[in-house]
Amino acid sequence: MSKMEYTFGSTITLYEETVRTFILLISLMLLPTMTWANSGEKKADESAGPVIEYVEMKPKFTVNLAEPKKYLMLNVQLLAEGAEHVEKIKKYMPVLRHEMIMMLSGMKSADLQTMEQREALRLKTKQLITDLLTKTQNSDGFRDVFFSEFLIN
């Protein structure tokens, strides 16, 4: 193989020079394709819409019910749409927790036995939170309430 010598003193073969040139050409050909592919991802992210997030009401609720020796343990998740609404829910979390504790502590275990009664409690909780958020500013980003743990003892 013939050798080429550069001015800075390194010696490479014609084969090595051909491989380097080939790799450079392939890289230059792929560059516009990679740039075009990346621009599509940005557009897809922008059109995806607001972020939907679950906000856990920590710590879980443990409240005495309105009868002796009975308590309710409840873990609640709030569904919110949009980062600004998630932040608003977190900001007003102490108020939301207070009102929920007051509502739950007035209940009896007989009111929470069937699935229909528990669903009614979920809807009542959703309405309570919607009303509280509406009083503070608006409840547009708040979507729903879910109970991820429900225990009566």
FENKA-V866125 format. One record per residue. RES is the residue in one small letter. SS is DSSP state (alpha for helix, beta for strand, coil for the rest). PHI is phi in radians with two decimals (NA if undefined). NEAR is the number of other ideal C-beta (glycine too) atoms within 10 Angstrom. Layout:
res=RES ss=SS phi=PHI near=NEAR
res=RES ss=SS phi=PHI near=NEAR
This chain:
res=m ss=coil phi=NA near=7
res=s ss=coil phi=-1.43 near=7
res=k ss=beta phi=-2.01 near=10
res=m ss=beta phi=-2.05 near=11
res=e ss=beta phi=-2.10 near=9
res=y ss=coil phi=-1.58 near=9
res=t ss=coil phi=-1.15 near=5
res=f ss=coil phi=-1.53 near=5
res=g ss=coil phi=1.73 near=6
res=s ss=coil phi=-1.54 near=8
res=t ss=beta phi=-2.02 near=9
res=i ss=beta phi=-2.27 near=14
res=t ss=beta phi=-1.49 near=12
res=l ss=alpha phi=-1.11 near=11
res=y ss=alpha phi=-1.08 near=10
res=e ss=alpha phi=-1.10 near=13
res=e ss=alpha phi=-1.13 near=14
res=t ss=alpha phi=-1.14 near=10
res=v ss=alpha phi=-1.10 near=12
res=r ss=alpha phi=-1.08 near=11
res=t ss=alpha phi=-1.12 near=10
res=f ss=alpha phi=-1.07 near=10
res=i ss=alpha phi=-1.11 near=10
res=l ss=alpha phi=-1.10 near=10
res=l ss=alpha phi=-1.12 near=10
res=i ss=alpha phi=-1.08 near=10
res=s ss=alpha phi=-1.07 near=10
res=l ss=alpha phi=-1.16 near=9
res=m ss=alpha phi=-1.25 near=9
res=l ss=alpha phi=-1.41 near=10
res=l ss=alpha phi=-0.99 near=10
res=p ss=alpha phi=-1.10 near=9
res=t ss=alpha phi=-1.13 near=9
res=m ss=alpha phi=-1.18 near=10
res=t ss=alpha phi=-1.14 near=9
res=w ss=alpha phi=-1.11 near=9
res=a ss=alpha phi=-1.12 near=9
res=n ss=alpha phi=-1.18 near=9
res=s ss=alpha phi=-1.18 near=9
res=g ss=alpha phi=-1.18 near=9
res=e ss=alpha phi=-1.14 near=9
res=k ss=alpha phi=-1.11 near=9
res=k ss=alpha phi=-1.14 near=9
res=a ss=alpha phi=-1.15 near=8
res=d ss=alpha phi=-1.14 near=8
res=e ss=alpha phi=-1.17 near=8
res=s ss=alpha phi=-1.54 near=7
res=a ss=coil phi=-1.20 near=8
res=g ss=coil phi=1.62 near=8
res=p ss=coil phi=-1.19 near=13
res=v ss=coil phi=-1.36 near=11
res=i ss=beta phi=-1.83 near=13
res=e ss=beta phi=-2.41 near=15
res=y ss=beta phi=-1.67 near=13
res=v ss=beta phi=-1.98 near=18
res=e ss=beta phi=-1.46 near=12
res=m ss=coil phi=-1.49 near=19
res=k ss=coil phi=-1.70 near=9
res=p ss=coil phi=-1.28 near=8
res=k ss=coil phi=-1.10 near=13
res=f ss=beta phi=-1.39 near=18
res=t ss=beta phi=-2.30 near=13
res=v ss=beta phi=-2.22 near=18
res=n ss=beta phi=-1.28 near=13
res=l ss=coil phi=-1.46 near=20
res=a ss=coil phi=-1.43 near=13
res=e ss=coil phi=-2.72 near=11
res=p ss=coil phi=-1.15 near=6
res=k ss=coil phi=1.02 near=7
res=k ss=coil phi=-2.20 near=16
res=y ss=beta phi=-2.46 near=16
res=l ss=beta phi=-2.10 near=19
res=m ss=beta phi=-1.97 near=13
res=l ss=beta phi=-2.46 near=20
res=n ss=beta phi=-1.91 near=16
res=v ss=beta phi=-2.08 near=23
res=q ss=beta phi=-2.07 near=14
res=l ss=beta phi=-1.90 near=24
res=l ss=beta phi=-1.71 near=17
res=a ss=beta phi=-2.27 near=25
res=e ss=beta phi=-2.04 near=17
res=g ss=coil phi=1.72 near=17
res=a ss=alpha phi=-1.08 near=12
res=e ss=alpha phi=-1.17 near=12
res=h ss=alpha phi=-1.31 near=24
res=v ss=alpha phi=-1.07 near=21
res=e ss=alpha phi=-1.12 near=13
res=k ss=alpha phi=-1.13 near=20
res=i ss=alpha phi=-1.09 near=21
res=k ss=alpha phi=-1.12 near=12
res=k ss=alpha phi=-1.10 near=12
res=y ss=coil phi=-1.69 near=16
res=m ss=alpha phi=-0.97 near=14
res=p ss=alpha phi=-1.04 near=8
res=v ss=alpha phi=-1.16 near=14
res=l ss=alpha phi=-1.08 near=22
res=r ss=alpha phi=-1.10 near=15
res=h ss=alpha phi=-1.02 near=11
res=e ss=alpha phi=-1.10 near=15
res=m ss=alpha phi=-1.17 near=20
res=i ss=alpha phi=-1.08 near=14
res=m ss=alpha phi=-1.08 near=11
res=m ss=alpha phi=-1.17 near=14
res=l ss=alpha phi=-1.18 near=22
res=s ss=alpha phi=-1.24 near=14
res=g ss=coil phi=-1.55 near=11
res=m ss=coil phi=-1.66 near=19
res=k ss=coil phi=-1.97 near=12
res=s ss=alpha phi=-1.09 near=14
res=a ss=alpha phi=-1.15 near=12
res=d ss=alpha phi=-1.41 near=15
res=l ss=alpha phi=-2.24 near=18
res=q ss=coil phi=-1.47 near=11
res=t ss=coil phi=-1.61 near=10
res=m ss=alpha phi=-1.11 near=7
res=e ss=alpha phi=-1.12 near=8
res=q ss=alpha phi=-1.16 near=13
res=r ss=alpha phi=-1.21 near=15
res=e ss=alpha phi=-1.16 near=11
res=a ss=alpha phi=-1.09 near=13
res=l ss=alpha phi=-1.12 near=20
res=r ss=alpha phi=-1.08 near=16
res=l ss=alpha phi=-1.18 near=12
res=k ss=alpha phi=-1.12 near=14
res=t ss=alpha phi=-1.12 near=23
res=k ss=alpha phi=-1.05 near=17
res=q ss=alpha phi=-1.15 near=11
res=l ss=alpha phi=-1.04 near=16
res=i ss=alpha phi=-1.18 near=23
res=t ss=alpha phi=-1.04 near=16
res=d ss=alpha phi=-1.09 near=11
res=l ss=alpha phi=-1.13 near=17
res=l ss=alpha phi=-1.18 near=22
res=t ss=alpha phi=-1.17 near=12
res=k ss=alpha phi=-1.11 near=11
res=t ss=alpha phi=-1.34 near=12
res=q ss=coil phi=-2.71 near=11
res=n ss=coil phi=-2.69 near=12
res=s ss=coil phi=-1.96 near=18
res=d ss=coil phi=-0.99 near=14
res=g ss=coil phi=-1.45 near=20
res=f ss=beta phi=-1.38 near=23
res=r ss=beta phi=-1.97 near=16
res=d ss=beta phi=-2.86 near=16
res=v ss=beta phi=-2.19 near=21
res=f ss=beta phi=-2.33 near=14
res=f ss=beta phi=-1.73 near=15
res=s ss=beta phi=-1.69 near=11
res=e ss=beta phi=-2.66 near=11
res=f ss=beta phi=-2.55 near=14
res=l ss=beta phi=-2.40 near=11
res=i ss=beta phi=-1.97 near=17
res=n ss=coil phi=-2.34 near=10
